[in-house]
Amino acid sequence: MNYLAHILLSGDNLDSQVGGLLGDFVKGPLQGQYPETVEKGIALHRKLDVYTDAQPEVQNLIRTFSPQWRRFAGIILDITFDHLLATRWQEYHSLSLDHFCQRFYRHLNTCQDWLPTRAQHFSQRAPGIRWLQSYADKALIPIMLNRVGERLRRPVPLGDAWPEILDRHGEVEQVFSALMPRLLTHAQQLRFAAPTPTAPTLATRNCR
């Protein structure tokens, strides 16, 4: 799952949603450098990545990618699943996709003082180009894949893999349909099971 799915899976708390996004930008141990609820969102993001990768349907789908793309299949599927989520958004949330995203952008903007550099770039650009909403546009997915591919140590034109996804659209959507309800349930269980800190830390502040 990519940005949009992780924000959704973080629940309705806006600081948790920021953490859901930052899971793609923050590496290493969490030691109170971010607000407490944000760090819980980052930790949730990491657990959900492990859980998703372990699902049999995902593993089977990755194994059936052509050899050229198999190594990058996880990245390709992350973005493809965000595309499917965006196109089927009303199945998973009561707010419209645009309302959900605009609310998130406004809150993310209040966190500028401590966001990592790449996340600041996202925060500044995303509202203007409707970054999260644009996952619904099939024509833009190859462009998004190429942008990710350009950031790899050895750049790869990942957009060239999009025709393979289109050829197997029914199979990929079937995996997504089976996986998404399971992820929503697992994410909710993890959020409710998260321990409540017994002592304040540097990260007890909210974004504002």
N, C-alpha and C positions, 0 to 999 in steps of 0.2 A: 504494500500500500504506500501511496505517496502523500503529499501535503494534505490534500483535501480529505482523504480517508482518515488520516491520523487526527486531524482537527475534529472531525465528526466523532471519532471513537473516544476522544478525550472527555466527552460529556458536555454539559451546558455551562460549566464554569469557565469563564473567559480566560482566567489565568491558566487553567489546565489546558485550554486550547492553545495558548501560546506555547506551553511546554510540548504539546503534541507537534507543533511546527518545529520547535527548536531541537527535537530529537534528531533532525537531519543536519543540524548545524553545530551541535555541541557534542564533543567526544570526551572520554575520560570520566573519572569519578566525579560525583556531585557532592560538593562540600560546602554548600551554603552560599555560593557566589550568585545565585539567582533566587527570586522569591520562592518561598517554600512550596506553594501550590504549583508554580511553574516547574520546579524540580520534580514534583510528583508526576506531572505531565510528561516530562522527559523520560522518567523511569518507566512510565506506562508505555510510551512509544517503543522503547527498547524491548520490553517484554512482548509486546504485540508483534514486533518484527520476528522475534524468535519463534513465537507461536505460529505465525503465518507460514514461515519457511518450513515448519515441521509438518504442515498439513499434507496428507497423502495426495490430495488432488493437485496441489501446487507442485509437489515433487514430481509427480507423474507428468504434469504438463511441461515442466522444465526439461525433463528427460527426452521429450518428443520434439523439442525444437531442433531445427537443422543445425549441424555441427558449427556452421559459421556463427550462429547467434546463441548457442547454448550457454556459453560462458557469461553472456550478458542477459540471459533470459529473466533473471530476477528483476533487474532494472527495467527491462521492457514491460514486464507484467505489472510492476508497481504503477507505471504511468498509464498503462492500458486499463487497469482496474479503477484508477481515478477517473478516467474517461467514462467507463461504464457507470460508475457511481454518479457522476455529474448528469448523465443522460437519464438516469433512473432515480434522481434525487428524492422526489416526492414519496417514494416507497420507504424512505429511511428517516425523514425528518419533516416535522410539521411546518417549519418555515420554508419559504421559497429559497432556492439556491442563492439568488442575488441578495435577499435580505440577510440570510445567514452569513454570507461572505462580507457584506458591507459592515455588519455589526462587528465581525472579527477584525476587519481592517482598522476600524475606529479604535478598538481596544489595543490592538498591536501598536498603534501610533503612540499610545501613552507610555509605552515601554522603551522608547528610543534611547534613553540615557544609558541603558545597560545591555541592549541587544548586541550579539556578536555582529561583526562587520557584514557578513553575508546576509544575515537576517535583517539588518538595517536596510540593505539594498532591496530585499524583498518587500519590506514594509513601505519603502518609499515608492517603489514601482508598481506594486500589485494593484492598488486601487485604480490607477489610471489606465492600466491595460487589462483590468478585470482578470487577473492572473488565474485565480481559482475557478472563476466561472468559465474561463476559456477551455477548461478540460472537456466541456460538453461539445466543443467544435471538433469534429473528426479531422477536418483539414489541418488543424494546428498541431495534432499529436506528433507527426513526423518532425516538425520543427522543434517541439519540446524534447523529443528524443535526441535530436542532433545536439541541442544545447547541453544536455547531460553528457553525451558522448564526447563533446569538446573538453569537458572538465576531467576526463580520465587521464591517467598518467601517459598513456599512449592514445591520443584521440581516435575515436571510432565513429563513423557515420551511422549512429544507431537508427536514424530515421529510415534507413534502407531496409530495416527489419519490419517496417509497418505492413508491407504487402503480405508477409507471412501471417501476421495477426489477422488481417482482413480475410485471408483464405481460410483461416480457422476460427472465424468469429464466433460461430455457434458453440464450438467446444470451449473457447475461452470464456464466453458469457455463461456457460453452464457451470464452470468452475467458480466464477464470481458469484453466481446465484446461490451456490451451496455454501460458499465461504463467508459471505457478508453477514448473514444472520448469526452464524457461529461467532464471528469476531465481535459483533455488537454485544452478544451475551457474555463472552469472555471478558471484554473490556469493562463491562458493568460490574462483573464479579471482582475484577482486579481493583477497580476504583473503590468499591465498598469495603474490600479487604485491606486497603492501604492503612498502615498504622498511623495514629495521630501522635505527633511529637509531644513529649512530656516537658520539654524545655525550649525556650525561644532560641532562635539562631539568627545569624545575619540576614537570613532569607525569609523572615516572617512578614516583611512588607509586601504589599500588592504592587501591581504595575504602577498605579497612580501614586 
